[in-house]
């Protein structure tokens, strides 16, 4: 099975600041390896030195990797540089009828170890029986120049029940990962054997006492987030991550991303969305282990009011499949599966100040039965000025008080400057424009039957004379310009120009008017 993933070139290789147990700080060097590895996309890496006989335990659980190096692995007179690289993509080829269930790690030593080294790699399979454990294997691939790099199954490896880490003892290193065998392939491939003549077991080259000492020296970290009682034992573990990208005032884009439950992928998501607001993380397995999916149900009746808020999905149904998540970790998709939802609020008097919108999750086993959108409304601040006994809405800027009348006059001046060009634009499309204006509630039915540019423009401008709140004027302009956007073509360009001119003109008055389309 050929697996090739194109990851954007903008992915940065990040320095990791996790400490190394038993390693003197003055001997530790963190940073990027000087060599670049062709065909591999590195999320992060650790570079450190081992001197003489000192033991070292590397705990890089943040990226799903651990290693234990015994005393005497390097000669006392020598020093060894070790580089561990965490990889989320590249040009790789997996053994037939296998699925990648871990990150990929490049391990290199500048000196050949005198003793075997135990490494532990995180996988995303919830193991509840020895039969399941027998479906997992370690795979290795050389760091050669030829692409794609071909992984081969290796003998050995230990997979403990209810643990997300598998361990193997090796004395030679390159690219390493964990795969799961397909059910129809389980009789031919065991997690501890291989039919490939080129595969070998490093464990056989060392004494039983050495191996036992290494096996007992380091244990995988426990994971309190896993609730094994609610999981289907036949499935892999997955996580869903919620992000919010703020587009404008009272306007957000919610992103729900799903991947296999691996620390390396969670860190990769964090680096890919550095400016987004991170919300809840959901852990789950799929109800259906072969055709699994997770669906966000936006049609559920809500217990709390959400008046004035719009929650609009970017696709229907809002469904992500297990297959796409598995294709991503198998290096066949360039981006993780995701759902997008636009969240928009208007500043009407009856708009609720706090949105609490519950979205049930369908198709999964999880402690979390739903996710909640919690957003707060930001209302425009206004002041009231009493002049000549009349109350009128005003805004304050650095130079003093700005009234709604001043803003309306400002908008009328913008439309006057555009009068000639708009009149010409309307000539051949009056009927279509009138129908859309009628639908938006900007003109009367009588005007729609016998439309003209001056009548339509006048209706738009005259209506503002009766508006006493800045929010009303803002929404009125948004409706008017939205008709231009809907008509498209040259009207779209005209709408963008009017939108820009009104915002700029209002800004000169000190009014921050929002026309969001």
N, C-alpha and C positions, 0 to 999 in steps of 0.2 A: 504494500500500500504506500504509494508515494504521498508525502505530506509536505507541502510548501506554504509558508505563511509570509505575507508581505506586511511588515510592521512599519509605520511611518518613520521616516528618518529623524523626526524631531524628538523621538524617545531618548531621554538623556540617561547616561550611565551615572548612577548616583553613588555617593560615598555613604557607607554604612558606619554607624557609630556604636554598634553593639559591642560590649566588652567581651574579651576572651578570658575564660576562667583559667586561673593558674598561669597566665601569661604576663610577664613583667611589662608594664606600660612603656618603658623605654625601648623595649624590643619590638613593639607592635607598630607596624606601618599600615595605615588605612588609605585607600585611594584607588585609582584606576590602574589596572595593569598597563604597562607601556605598549604591549603588543595588541594589535587589533586582530580579531578572529574573523576571517571571511565567512559570510553566509550565516552569521549568528547575530541575534539581537539580544543584547545584554541589558537586563534591568538594573542589576547592582552586582558588586563584587567586593571581596575582602582579600587583602594582600597582607601577609604577615610572615615573620621569620621564626624558625625554631633553631635554637643553639644547643649543640651537644646532646646530653641525655635528658634534658628537662621534659617532663610530660606536659601535654597540652590538651585541654578539652575545648573544642570550638562549638559554641552554642549560637547558631544563627537561625533560631526558630522563627524569627521575623520573616525569613524567606524560605522556611521549611527544610532546613538542612542542619545536621549535627555531625560532628566527627570527634573521635577519641584517638589520641596519639600517645602510645605508651612510652615510658622511659626507656632509653636505649634504642629508639627507632632510628636515630641519627647518631653517628659516631661523635664522641666528645670533642674531637678535633675539627669537626665540620659544622657548618650552618646550612640550613635549608630554607628556601623561600617557597611558600605555599600560596597558590592563588585559587580561590573558589569564586566561580561566576554563576549567577542565577539568570536563567534564560527563559524567555517566553515565546520565542519564535525563531525560525530559521529554516533552512532547506534540509529536511531530514526524511528518512525512509524507515518505517517501522516494520517489524516482522509481520508476516501475513496473519490475519485473523487475531490481531491484538489491538487494544485501544490504550492510548496514553492516559494515565491517571495520576500523573505527578508533573512537577516542573522538571526542567532539564538543567543539569549542573555540569559545568566543566571544572575538573579538578586537575591541577598540575603541581608536581614537585620538581624542584631543581636538582635534588639529590634522590637517588633510588632509596626508599625506606628499607632498613634492615629487618624490620618486623612488619607484619600485616597491620593495617589500619582499619578500624571499624567506622563505617559511615552510615548514617541514618537519613532517609529521604521521606518526606511527607507525601502520602497519597490521599485520595479522596474517597476510598472505599470503606464503608462501615462493615467490619468483619465480625460476624457473630458465630461462625463455625469454621472448623478446620477445612471443610470442603471449599468454602469461599477463599480461604487463605491459599489453597492450592491453585487458584486461578490467577494469582499474582506472580510476576517475575521481574527481576532486574534485567535491564538491557544496557549495553555499552556500545559506544561508537568511537572510532579514532578521530583525532583532530587532523584530518588530512586535507589537502587542497581540493580534492575531487568532490563535486557536489552531485546529487544530494549525499549527505553523510548517512551511511547505512547502519542502523542499530542491529545488534545480534543478542539473542537470549544467552544468559550465562547461568551456570549452575550455582547453587548456594543461595543464600538469602533467607531471612527469617521475618515472618509477618505475624505479629501478636494480635490476639483477638481484642476487639474494642479499642484498638490503637490506630492512629492515623500515620504511624511511621513504620517503614520496613527497614531492616538493617542487613548489611552484607560486609564481609571482611575481604579486603583487597590489598594487594601490594603494588599494583600498577593501575594508573588512572588515566582517564580521558573524559568522554561525555557519558553521563550516567542518568538513568531515569527508571521509572517503574511502569509496567504495562499490565493490563488485564486481558486474559485470554477470552475469546468468544466461547459461548457455551458449546457450539458445535465443534469447537477445536480443543475442548478440555481433555479429551482422551489422548490426544496426540502430544500435548505440551503441558508439563507440570511446572509449577513455580520453582521447583528445585532441580529440574533436569532439562536437557536439550538434545535434540537429534542432530544438531549441527556439529560436524567433526571439529570445526575450528573453535568451538566454545570450550572453556576450561573452568575449573574450579580452583580459585586461589586458596581456598581453605585447606585442600588436600595437601598443599605444600608445607603446612605448618603443623606443629605438634598439637595434640589435644589440649594440653595444659595452656599453651599460648592462646588458643582460640577461646577456651573457657574464661580465661582472665579478661580478654577483650570484651566478650559478650556480657560479662557482669559489670564492666567498668562504667558504662553509660546507659541510661534508660531514656526512652522518648518522653517528652513532657506530657503531662496530663492535660486534657482539654475540657474545662468545665462547661463550655458552651454546647457540648454535644449531649442531647437527650436521646439515649439509645432506645428508650421505651416507645417513642413516637415514630421511630424510623422503620421503614421497610428494609429488611436486611438484605434484599436482593439488589438494592440500588446504590449508586454513588451518592455522595453528599454534595450539595450545591448551596450557594448563597446568593441572595438578592440584595443589591445595594441601592439605596435611594440617594439621589443628589438633586439639589435645586440650583439652577442657574438664574440669577436675577437679570431680567432684560430691561426693566424700567420700574418706575414706581407702581406698585400693586400689579406687577406683571412678572411671572416666573415661568420657567420651563422645568418641569419635573422629569428626571431621568431615572428609570428603574432598569438596572443592569443585572444580568444573571451570569454566573460562571460556576465552575466546579469549586468546591470548598477547599482551596489551597491558599496558604499564606502568601506565596509568591504572586498569585493572581490578585489578591486583595491589595498588596503593596503596589502592583502595577496599576490598578485602578486609581489608587490614591495619587500616584504621580501623573496620571493622565488627566485628572480633574483637580488641579491644585487650587483653582479659584472658586470652585463650586462649594456650596454648603452641603456637608455630608449629614445625612439623617440616619434612620434606623437600618440595621442589617438583619436580614431574615435568613435563618438556617433551615434547610428542608431536604426531603427526598421526594421523588415523584410517586404518585399513586400507581401509575402504569410504568413498569420498569423498561418497557421496550418502545413505547410511543408516548413518553411522558411530556407534559406541558404544564406551565403555570400561567394562569389567566387573571388579570386584574378586572374585577367586575364593578364598573362605574354606575350600573343601573340599579344598584341596591337602594331601597328607600332609606332616607336619612332620618335619624332621630332628632338631630339639631338643625335649625334653619341655616340656609346658605344664600339668603336673598342678596342679590347684587353681585354674586360671584359666578364666574363661568369656569367650568372644569371640562376641557375639550381634549379628547384623545386624538393622537395623530394617525391612528389606524384602528380598524375594527376587525375582529376583536383584539383587545390588548393581550396578546398571547405570545409567549416565548416557549420554544420547544427544547426538550432535552437533547435532541439531535444536533441543534445548532451550537449548544454549549459544548458538546463533545467534539464537534468539528473544530471549534476554536482552540481547545486545549490540544487537539490533534494537529494543530498548525495548518488548518485548511481554510480558515476565515480570517480576514484582516482586522475585524473589529468584533467585540463581544456582542451577543444579542441584547437588545434593549428595547424598552417602550418609552415613548415620549408623551407627556401630557402638558398642555398649556393651562395655566391658572391665571385668571384675569379678574380684577375687581373694579367696579365703578364707584365713584364717590357720591352716590345718591343718598338722600336722607335715611332711607330704610335699609341701606346696605349694612349687614351685620359686621361688627368690628373684628370679630375673631372667627375664622373659618376652621371648623373641625369636620372634615369630610372623611368618612370611613369607606375603605375599599376592600371588600372581601377577596381572599386569595383562593382560587379554585385549582384543583388538580394536584395538590401537594399534601404531604404529611409534615406538619410542623406545629410547634407550640404556638406560633403566631398564626392566627386565623385571618387577620386583616392588617392592612397598613393604614395609617391616618395622615391626611394632609392637614397640617396646622400652620396657618398663615395669619398674620395680623394686618389689618387695613391701615394704611397711612393716609390720613385725611389732610387736605390742604389747609394751612392755617390762614385765617382771614380776620380782619378787624371790621368793626362797624363804626362809621363816622356819621354823626348827626349834623346835617347842614340845612339851615333854613327850615327846621322842623320836619324834614324828610329823612327817613332811614335808607341808606344805600350801602351795598357791599363794597368794600375797598380792600386793596392789598398794599402792603408796606414795602418800600424799597429804600435804598440809601438816601434818596433825595426827598422822600416824603410819602404822601398818600396818592395811590393810583385808584381811580374808580372804575366800575364796570363800563361807564359811558366812555371813558378814555380808551379802554381796550376795544370796545365796539367800533369806535371811530378809527382806531388803528387798523382793524380788520377791513373796514369799508375802504380805506385808502389802498390797502393791498389789492382788493378786488377791482378797484377803479383802474389801477395800473395794468391789470390783466384784462380789462374789458374788451379791447379790440381783438386780441388773440383768441380769447374764449368765445366771443361772438362768432368768429369765423369757424372755430372748431365745432360749434354746436349746429351749424347750418345743415349739414347732411345727416345728422343723427338726432334731431329734435325729438322724434317719437320715442326712440329707445331711451334717451336721457330722461324724458318726462315720465316714462313708465317706472324707471328706477327711482327717480325722485319721489314719485307718488308712493312707491313701496316703502321708502325710507321715512315717509311722513313729513316731507319737506314742502310739498305743494298740495293744492286742493285738486279734487277730481275735475272741476270745471277748467282749471288751468291746464290739466293734463290733456283735455280734449282739444284745446287750441293753444298749444305751447309756443313760447318764443323765448329766446335767451334772456331778454330784458325782464320778462315776467318771472322766469325761474330765479334769476339772480336777485331780483328785487324781493321775492318771497323769502329767500335765504337771509338777506340783509335786514329786512324789516322785522322779521321774527325776533332778532336779537334785541330790538328796542324794548321788548317787554321782559327781558331777562335781567334778574337782579343778583344772580350768583355767578361767580367765575366758573364753577363746575358746569353750570347750565350752558354757558357760552362754549366751553371746551367740548362738551358732548355734542352740541349743535354743529360745530365745525368738523368734528370727527365724522358725524353722519354724512355731512355734505361731501367731504373729501373721499369717504369710503365709496360713494357712487362712482367717482372717477376711477378708483382702483378696480371696481367690479367691471366697469365697461372695458377696461384694458386698452391696448394700443396707444394711440396718441393721448387719450384721456388719462392713462396711467402716468405718463410723463407730466401732463398738466397738473394732476393731483399732487404729485411729489413736489412740484415747484410751488404750488399754493401752500402746501403743508410747511415747507421750509420757510417761505416768506412770512407766513403768519407767526410761526414760532420765533423767528429772528426779530420781527417787528415788536412782538410782545415782550421779548427779552430786553429790548432797549428801554421799555417802560419800567422794567423791573418785575415783570410778571412771568413766572415759569409755567407756561401753558403746555399741557400734554396732549398731543394728538397721536394716539397709538393705533396703528393699523396692522 
